């Protein structure tokens, strides 16, 4: 690499880490002011610093790394543009594409670091952070699940009218076992609760109906029965927060299991997997867009470029939330031909939704690149 490359790369990395430190420092100050009362519920200083805020920095710093990179790139590129350094580089015979090279080297470093954190390290740090939040801030509350249908094993189907993951109990329970599309047994109960000490399920007012190969029926009823069933409470009502504590290999296996059970939240799990790659990949889009915007002198100078950058960050976050919400609720409309093409290559519509903001901003970045001074 030439001196110009090292100069830009040092500016690039230095501005990125300085901006991240400033933004995270501000975020921590606001977070402390919001949660100061919660910290007085018995949290020690060691827990606050090492269990919460160290992992808070790892999670949110990595989550918003691409947006922080966008702002920092606009900031330092606007400065060198206002100092006529970009003009000097371009008039010396260096092409704009060549000028971009150190930027993309820096983006690659940030992207690889973010991918490593997303897929391997941050899920591990989330364990302590989420445990701290559930203990001192949010509590361990979980919503009541209505009309839960699950296939826990091939041919084994579970139904709950209502199920509470926090209490690990449910009402109007049925457990059907099919043998080659023939009903072999059906167990039902008015109320079911997991005994965490023994690992067995306690059934109240149960009814067990079994059929042999000749369709002879045997019915057993009773007031109470303790038995072992082929599923766990987490299979019936997985915590969304627990997904954040799984590395990508664990999450991939979890998604495969949940696809078998027919979990209605499967789209959220698929989006979480894709999010771990799409966010870091957006670094390239934001770097191209930032350089294309900041290398053109404007009347407002640095201030107007930063303002444009903040507006675009807000638009990106809004687009991401909209696409995720539509995908999770099934409102995302995808052309049938495109949908078949996505499924053919093994991509679900919910997974594709995570990449929509990147694709939209990539189009904007390419358009701005075509307008940038060459």
VEXDREN-2710 file (C-alpha; in Angstrom, 1 decimal):
% VEXDREN-2710
k/r/px/py/pz
1/UNK/0.0/0.0/0.0
2/UNK/1.2/3.5/-0.8
3/UNK/1.4/6.4/1.7
4/UNK/-1.9/7.7/0.6
5/UNK/-3.6/4.4/1.4
6/UNK/-2.0/4.3/4.9
7/UNK/-3.0/7.9/5.5
8/UNK/-6.6/7.3/4.6
9/UNK/-6.8/4.0/6.4
10/UNK/-5.4/5.5/9.6
11/UNK/-8.0/8.3/9.3
12/UNK/-10.7/5.8/8.6
13/UNK/-10.0/3.5/11.5
14/UNK/-9.2/6.3/13.9
15/UNK/-12.4/8.2/13.1
16/UNK/-14.5/5.0/13.4
17/UNK/-13.3/4.0/16.9
18/UNK/-13.4/7.6/18.1
19/UNK/-17.0/8.0/16.9
20/UNK/-17.9/4.7/18.5
21/UNK/-16.4/5.6/21.9
22/UNK/-18.3/9.0/21.9
23/UNK/-21.7/7.4/20.8
24/UNK/-21.4/4.6/23.3
25/UNK/-20.4/6.9/26.1
26/UNK/-23.5/9.0/25.4
27/UNK/-25.6/5.9/25.2
28/UNK/-24.3/4.6/28.6
29/UNK/-25.0/8.0/30.3
30/UNK/-28.6/7.9/29.0
31/UNK/-29.0/4.3/30.0
32/UNK/-27.7/4.9/33.5
33/UNK/-30.1/7.8/34.0
34/UNK/-33.0/5.6/32.8
35/UNK/-32.2/2.5/34.9
36/UNK/-30.7/4.1/38.0
37/UNK/-33.8/3.1/40.0
38/UNK/-33.6/-0.5/38.8
39/UNK/-29.9/-0.7/39.8
40/UNK/-31.0/-0.1/43.4
41/UNK/-32.9/-3.4/43.5
42/UNK/-29.8/-5.2/44.8
43/UNK/-27.4/-5.0/41.9
44/UNK/-23.7/-4.7/43.0
45/UNK/-21.2/-2.4/41.3
46/UNK/-19.4/-5.5/40.0
47/UNK/-22.6/-6.8/38.4
48/UNK/-23.4/-3.4/36.9
49/UNK/-20.0/-2.9/35.4
50/UNK/-18.9/-6.3/34.4
51/UNK/-22.1/-8.3/33.9
52/UNK/-24.1/-5.5/32.3
53/UNK/-22.2/-2.5/30.8
54/UNK/-19.2/-4.4/29.4
55/UNK/-21.6/-6.7/27.6
56/UNK/-23.9/-3.7/26.8
57/UNK/-20.9/-2.1/24.9
58/UNK/-20.2/-5.4/23.1
59/UNK/-23.8/-5.8/22.0
60/UNK/-24.8/-2.3/21.0
61/UNK/-21.4/-1.3/19.7
62/UNK/-21.5/-4.2/17.3
63/UNK/-25.2/-3.8/16.5
64/UNK/-24.7/-0.2/15.3
65/UNK/-21.2/-0.6/14.0
66/UNK/-22.2/-0.1/10.3
67/UNK/-24.2/3.1/11.1
68/UNK/-21.3/4.4/13.3
69/UNK/-19.0/3.6/10.4
70/UNK/-21.2/5.6/8.0
71/UNK/-21.2/8.7/10.3
72/UNK/-17.5/8.5/11.0
73/UNK/-16.7/8.1/7.2
74/UNK/-18.8/11.1/6.3
75/UNK/-17.1/13.1/9.1
76/UNK/-13.5/12.5/8.2
77/UNK/-14.0/12.5/4.4
78/UNK/-15.9/15.8/4.7
79/UNK/-12.9/17.2/6.6
80/UNK/-10.3/16.2/4.0
81/UNK/-12.7/17.4/1.2
82/UNK/-13.0/20.9/2.9
83/UNK/-9.2/21.0/3.1
84/UNK/-9.0/20.3/-0.7
85/UNK/-7.1/17.1/-0.1
86/UNK/-9.5/15.1/-2.2
87/UNK/-9.1/17.6/-5.1
88/UNK/-5.3/17.3/-4.8
89/UNK/-5.5/13.5/-4.9
90/UNK/-7.8/13.4/-8.0
91/UNK/-5.9/16.1/-9.9
92/UNK/-2.6/14.2/-9.3
93/UNK/-3.9/11.4/-11.7
94/UNK/-5.4/9.1/-9.1
95/UNK/-8.8/7.8/-10.2
96/UNK/-11.8/7.9/-7.9
97/UNK/-12.0/4.1/-7.9
98/UNK/-8.3/3.9/-6.7
99/UNK/-9.1/6.5/-4.1
100/UNK/-11.8/4.2/-2.7
101/UNK/-9.4/1.3/-2.2
102/UNK/-8.3/2.1/1.4
103/UNK/-11.9/2.8/2.3
104/UNK/-12.9/-0.7/1.3
105/UNK/-9.9/-2.2/3.0
106/UNK/-11.1/-0.5/6.2
107/UNK/-14.7/-1.6/5.6
108/UNK/-13.4/-5.2/5.2
109/UNK/-11.7/-5.1/8.5
110/UNK/-14.8/-3.7/10.3
111/UNK/-17.0/-6.2/8.5
112/UNK/-14.9/-9.3/9.4
113/UNK/-14.7/-8.1/13.0
114/UNK/-18.4/-7.6/13.2
115/UNK/-19.1/-11.0/11.6
116/UNK/-16.9/-12.7/14.2
117/UNK/-18.6/-10.9/17.0
118/UNK/-22.1/-11.5/15.7
119/UNK/-21.8/-15.2/15.0
120/UNK/-19.5/-16.3/17.8
121/UNK/-18.7/-13.9/20.6
122/UNK/-21.7/-11.6/21.2
123/UNK/-24.1/-14.5/21.8
124/UNK/-21.9/-15.6/24.7
125/UNK/-21.7/-12.0/26.2
126/UNK/-25.5/-11.7/25.9
127/UNK/-25.9/-14.5/28.5
128/UNK/-24.8/-12.3/31.4
129/UNK/-26.4/-9.1/30.0
130/UNK/-29.8/-10.7/29.5
131/UNK/-29.6/-12.5/32.9
132/UNK/-28.9/-9.1/34.5
133/UNK/-31.8/-7.4/32.7
134/UNK/-34.2/-10.2/33.7
135/UNK/-33.0/-10.1/37.4
136/UNK/-33.0/-6.4/38.0
137/UNK/-34.7/-4.6/35.1
138/UNK/-37.4/-6.3/33.0
139/UNK/-38.1/-9.3/35.2
140/UNK/-38.5/-12.9/33.9
141/UNK/-42.0/-12.3/32.5
142/UNK/-43.0/-14.2/29.4
143/UNK/-46.3/-13.8/27.4
144/UNK/-49.1/-16.3/27.5
145/UNK/-49.1/-18.3/24.3
146/UNK/-52.6/-19.0/22.8
147/UNK/-53.6/-22.0/20.7
148/UNK/-50.1/-23.6/20.5
149/UNK/-49.6/-26.4/17.9
150/UNK/-46.3/-28.2/17.8
151/UNK/-44.9/-31.4/16.2
152/UNK/-42.3/-32.4/18.8
153/UNK/-41.3/-35.6/17.1
154/UNK/-42.2/-37.1/13.7
155/UNK/-45.9/-38.1/14.1
156/UNK/-46.1/-36.6/17.6
157/UNK/-48.4/-33.5/17.8
158/UNK/-49.0/-31.3/20.9
159/UNK/-51.7/-28.8/21.4
160/UNK/-52.4/-26.3/24.2
161/UNK/-55.3/-23.9/24.4
162/UNK/-53.1/-21.6/26.5
163/UNK/-49.5/-22.1/27.7
164/UNK/-47.4/-20.0/30.1
165/UNK/-43.7/-20.4/29.5
166/UNK/-42.9/-18.6/32.8
167/UNK/-45.1/-21.0/34.9
168/UNK/-44.4/-24.0/32.5
169/UNK/-48.0/-25.0/32.6
170/UNK/-51.0/-24.9/30.2
171/UNK/-54.7/-25.6/29.8
172/UNK/-56.7/-27.9/27.5
173/UNK/-53.8/-30.1/26.5
174/UNK/-53.8/-32.9/23.9
175/UNK/-50.9/-35.1/22.7
176/UNK/-51.6/-37.2/19.6
177/UNK/-49.3/-40.0/18.3
178/UNK/-49.8/-41.1/14.7
179/UNK/-48.4/-44.3/13.2
180/UNK/-48.3/-44.1/9.4
181/UNK/-51.2/-41.5/9.3
182/UNK/-53.2/-43.7/11.7
183/UNK/-54.0/-42.4/15.2
184/UNK/-52.3/-44.6/17.7
185/UNK/-53.0/-42.7/20.9
186/UNK/-54.4/-39.5/22.2
187/UNK/-53.7/-38.1/25.6
188/UNK/-55.7/-35.1/26.8
189/UNK/-55.9/-33.2/30.1
190/UNK/-57.6/-30.0/31.5
191/UNK/-54.4/-28.7/33.1
192/UNK/-50.7/-29.7/32.6
193/UNK/-47.7/-28.5/34.7
194/UNK/-44.0/-29.4/34.5
195/UNK/-42.5/-30.6/37.8
196/UNK/-39.0/-29.1/37.5
197/UNK/-37.7/-31.3/40.3
198/UNK/-38.5/-34.6/38.7
199/UNK/-38.7/-33.5/35.0
200/UNK/-42.2/-35.1/34.7
201/UNK/-45.4/-33.5/33.6
202/UNK/-48.4/-33.5/36.0
203/UNK/-51.8/-34.0/34.2
204/UNK/-55.1/-33.1/35.9
205/UNK/-58.3/-34.7/34.7
206/UNK/-56.6/-36.7/32.0
207/UNK/-58.0/-39.0/29.4
208/UNK/-55.8/-41.5/27.5
209/UNK/-57.2/-43.2/24.4
210/UNK/-55.1/-45.9/22.6
211/UNK/-55.8/-47.9/19.5
212/UNK/-54.1/-51.1/18.6
213/UNK/-53.4/-52.4/15.0
214/UNK/-56.9/-53.8/14.9
215/UNK/-58.4/-50.5/15.9
216/UNK/-59.5/-51.9/19.3
217/UNK/-59.9/-48.9/21.6
218/UNK/-58.8/-48.7/25.2
219/UNK/-59.8/-45.6/27.3
220/UNK/-58.1/-44.7/30.6
221/UNK/-59.3/-41.7/32.7
222/UNK/-58.2/-40.4/36.0
223/UNK/-57.9/-37.3/38.2
224/UNK/-54.1/-37.0/38.1
225/UNK/-51.1/-38.6/36.4
226/UNK/-47.4/-37.9/36.5
227/UNK/-45.6/-38.9/33.3
228/UNK/-42.7/-38.2/31.0
229/UNK/-43.5/-36.6/27.7
230/UNK/-41.3/-36.3/24.6
231/UNK/-41.0/-32.5/24.7
232/UNK/-39.6/-29.7/26.9
233/UNK/-41.1/-26.4/28.0
234/UNK/-38.7/-24.5/25.7
235/UNK/-40.0/-26.5/22.7
236/UNK/-43.5/-25.3/23.4
237/UNK/-42.7/-21.6/24.2
238/UNK/-39.1/-20.7/23.4
239/UNK/-37.9/-17.3/24.8
240/UNK/-37.0/-14.9/22.0
241/UNK/-34.3/-13.5/24.3
242/UNK/-32.7/-17.0/24.4
243/UNK/-32.1/-16.8/20.7
244/UNK/-29.6/-14.0/21.3
245/UNK/-27.5/-16.2/23.5
246/UNK/-27.0/-18.9/20.8
247/UNK/-24.0/-18.8/18.5
248/UNK/-24.9/-19.3/14.8
249/UNK/-24.2/-23.0/14.8
250/UNK/-26.6/-23.5/17.8
251/UNK/-29.1/-21.2/16.2
252/UNK/-29.0/-23.1/12.9
253/UNK/-29.8/-26.4/14.7
254/UNK/-32.5/-24.7/16.7
255/UNK/-34.2/-23.4/13.6
256/UNK/-34.1/-26.9/12.0
257/UNK/-35.9/-28.3/15.1
258/UNK/-38.4/-25.5/15.2
259/UNK/-39.2/-26.0/11.5
260/UNK/-40.2/-29.5/12.4
261/UNK/-42.4/-28.4/15.2
262/UNK/-44.2/-25.7/13.1
263/UNK/-43.3/-22.9/15.5
264/UNK/-45.2/-19.7/14.4
265/UNK/-42.1/-17.6/15.4
266/UNK/-39.9/-19.4/12.9
267/UNK/-39.7/-16.2/10.8
268/UNK/-38.2/-14.3/13.8
269/UNK/-35.5/-16.9/14.2
270/UNK/-34.6/-16.9/10.5
271/UNK/-34.4/-13.2/10.5
272/UNK/-32.0/-13.2/13.5
273/UNK/-29.7/-15.6/11.6
274/UNK/-29.6/-13.4/8.6
275/UNK/-29.3/-10.2/10.6
276/UNK/-25.9/-11.4/11.9
277/UNK/-24.6/-11.3/8.4
278/UNK/-26.6/-8.5/6.8
279/UNK/-25.6/-5.8/9.3
280/UNK/-21.9/-6.3/8.9
281/UNK/-22.3/-6.6/5.1
282/UNK/-24.0/-3.2/5.0
283/UNK/-20.5/-1.7/5.9
284/UNK/-19.6/-1.7/2.2
285/UNK/-22.8/0.0/1.2
286/UNK/-22.5/2.7/3.8
287/UNK/-18.8/3.3/3.0
288/UNK/-19.5/3.8/-0.7
289/UNK/-22.5/6.0/0.0
290/UNK/-20.6/8.1/2.6
291/UNK/-17.6/8.7/0.4
292/UNK/-19.8/9.5/-2.6
293/UNK/-21.7/12.1/-0.5
294/UNK/-18.7/13.6/1.3
295/UNK/-16.3/14.1/-1.6
296/UNK/-18.6/16.8/-3.1
297/UNK/-18.3/20.2/-1.5
298/UNK/-21.5/21.7/-0.2
299/UNK/-22.5/25.1/1.0
300/UNK/-23.1/23.8/4.5
301/UNK/-19.8/21.9/4.6
302/UNK/-19.3/19.3/7.3
303/UNK/-22.5/20.2/9.1
304/UNK/-24.8/19.5/6.2
305/UNK/-23.0/16.2/5.4
306/UNK/-23.4/15.0/9.0
307/UNK/-27.1/16.0/9.0
308/UNK/-27.7/14.0/5.7
309/UNK/-25.9/11.1/7.3
310/UNK/-28.1/11.1/10.4
311/UNK/-31.2/11.3/8.3
312/UNK/-30.1/8.4/6.1
313/UNK/-29.3/6.4/9.3
314/UNK/-32.8/7.0/10.6
315/UNK/-34.3/6.0/7.2
316/UNK/-32.2/2.8/7.2
317/UNK/-33.3/1.8/10.7
318/UNK/-36.9/2.6/9.8
319/UNK/-36.7/0.5/6.6
320/UNK/-35.2/-2.4/8.6
321/UNK/-38.0/-2.3/11.2
322/UNK/-40.7/-2.1/8.6
323/UNK/-39.3/-5.0/6.6
324/UNK/-38.9/-7.1/9.7
325/UNK/-42.4/-6.4/10.9
326/UNK/-43.9/-7.2/7.6
327/UNK/-41.9/-10.4/7.3
328/UNK/-42.7/-11.6/10.8
329/UNK/-46.4/-10.9/10.4
330/UNK/-46.6/-12.4/6.9
331/UNK/-47.6/-9.0/5.3
332/UNK/-44.5/-8.9/3.1
333/UNK/-45.7/-9.3/-0.4
334/UNK/-43.1/-10.9/-2.8
335/UNK/-43.7/-11.6/-6.4
336/UNK/-44.6/-15.3/-7.0
337/UNK/-41.7/-15.7/-9.5
338/UNK/-39.2/-14.1/-7.1
339/UNK/-40.7/-16.2/-4.2
340/UNK/-40.1/-19.4/-6.1
341/UNK/-36.6/-18.3/-7.0
342/UNK/-35.8/-17.6/-3.4
343/UNK/-37.1/-20.9/-2.2
344/UNK/-35.2/-22.7/-5.0
345/UNK/-31.9/-21.3/-3.7
346/UNK/-33.0/-22.1/-0.1
347/UNK/-33.9/-18.6/1.0
348/UNK/-37.1/-17.9/2.9
349/UNK/-39.0/-14.6/2.4
350/UNK/-38.3/-13.7/6.0
351/UNK/-34.6/-14.1/5.4
352/UNK/-34.8/-12.0/2.3
353/UNK/-36.6/-9.2/4.2
354/UNK/-33.5/-8.5/6.2
355/UNK/-31.5/-7.8/3.0
356/UNK/-34.1/-5.4/1.5
357/UNK/-32.7/-2.2/3.2
358/UNK/-29.2/-3.1/2.1
359/UNK/-30.4/-3.6/-1.4
360/UNK/-32.3/-0.3/-1.4
361/UNK/-29.3/1.6/0.0
362/UNK/-26.9/-0.1/-2.4
363/UNK/-29.0/1.3/-5.2
364/UNK/-28.8/4.8/-3.7
365/UNK/-25.0/4.3/-3.1
366/UNK/-24.4/3.3/-6.7
367/UNK/-26.4/6.3/-7.9
368/UNK/-24.5/8.7/-5.7
369/UNK/-21.2/7.1/-6.8
370/UNK/-22.1/7.8/-10.4
371/UNK/-22.6/11.5/-9.5
372/UNK/-19.5/11.8/-7.4
373/UNK/-16.6/14.0/-8.7
374/UNK/-14.2/11.9/-10.6
END
